[in-house]
Amino acid sequence: MVKLSRDEEFGVKKKQTGRPKKLTERDERAMRKLKKDSFVTTGQVQTDFNTWSCNKTVCEKTVCRLFKKKGQHGRSAGNKILLGVARIAWYRQKQHLSVDDW
C-alpha cells in the first residue's frame, strides 16, 4: 500500500524534482519507428530524429538510453562455425545409415 502525503490526499501534487524529460511519449514512439530493423545504429536513428523534429536535438546517448529502457539492447550475433568440406562429405556419406549400421 502506498502512503500518500497529506497534500496528495487532498489532490494537491508535490512539485516535481529533477530535470524534466526531453522526449515526450510521441517522440519515443517516433524514435522506435525510425529503428526499423536491428541493423540500424543509434547514430543513424539520432540523425534521422534530429532532421525529423525541427526544434529538438538529442544526443546518441539519449537514444541508447531510450532503447535500453524499452528492452532493445545493441548486441551483436554470435559467429556460426562453418563446417569443412571433408566434414560435410562425411555427413552425406553417413546420412542413409540406420541405427543398426552404427
C-alpha positions in Angstrom: 0.0 0.0 0.0 1.4 3.4 -1.0 1.2 6.0 1.7 0.2 9.4 0.3 1.4 12.6 1.9 -1.1 15.0 3.4 -1.1 17.2 0.3 -1.6 14.3 -2.1 -4.6 13.1 -0.1 -6.4 16.3 -0.9 -5.5 16.3 -4.6 -2.5 18.7 -4.5 0.5 17.3 -6.3 4.0 17.9 -5.0 6.5 19.8 -7.1 8.4 17.6 -9.4 12.2 17.4 -8.6 14.9 16.9 -11.1 15.4 17.8 -14.8 12.3 17.4 -16.9 12.3 14.7 -19.7 13.5 15.9 -23.1 11.5 13.4 -25.0 7.7 13.1 -24.9 5.8 9.8 -25.4 5.2 10.8 -29.1 9.0 11.4 -29.6 9.7 8.0 -28.1 7.2 6.3 -30.5 8.7 8.2 -33.4 12.2 7.1 -32.5 11.1 3.4 -32.3 9.6 3.7 -35.8 12.9 5.1 -37.1 14.6 2.0 -35.9 13.0 -0.2 -38.4 15.4 -3.2 -38.3 18.0 -4.3 -35.8 20.9 -3.3 -38.1 20.2 0.5 -37.8 22.7 2.1 -35.5 21.8 4.6 -32.8 23.8 7.3 -34.6 21.6 6.8 -37.7 18.4 7.0 -35.5 19.8 10.1 -33.9 20.4 11.9 -37.2 17.1 10.9 -38.6 15.3 12.1 -35.5 17.1 15.4 -35.4 16.1 16.0 -39.1 12.5 14.9 -38.4 11.9 17.0 -35.3 12.5 20.7 -36.1 13.1 22.1 -32.6 14.6 19.2 -30.7 18.1 17.7 -30.9 19.1 14.7 -28.9 22.5 13.1 -28.4 23.4 9.5 -29.2 23.5 8.6 -25.5 19.8 9.7 -25.1 18.9 7.3 -28.0 20.9 4.5 -26.4 19.2 5.1 -23.0 15.7 5.1 -24.6 16.3 1.8 -26.4 17.8 0.2 -23.3 14.7 1.3 -21.3 12.5 -0.3 -23.9 14.4 -3.5 -23.9 16.2 -3.2 -27.3 19.9 -3.7 -26.4 22.6 -3.4 -29.0 24.2 -6.8 -29.1 25.9 -8.5 -32.0 25.0 -12.0 -33.0 27.4 -14.8 -32.3 29.6 -16.3 -35.1 28.4 -19.5 -36.7 31.2 -22.1 -37.1 31.4 -23.2 -40.7 31.6 -26.9 -41.5 34.6 -28.0 -43.5 34.2 -29.7 -46.9 35.5 -33.0 -45.6 33.1 -33.0 -42.7 30.1 -32.3 -45.0 31.2 -35.1 -47.3 31.3 -37.5 -44.2 27.8 -36.5 -43.1 26.4 -37.0 -46.6 28.0 -40.4 -46.8 26.6 -41.5 -43.4 23.1 -39.9 -43.5 21.5 -43.0 -45.1 22.8 -45.4 -42.4 20.3 -46.9 -40.0 20.7 -47.2 -36.2 21.8 -50.9 -36.6 24.6 -49.9 -39.0 26.2 -47.6 -36.4 
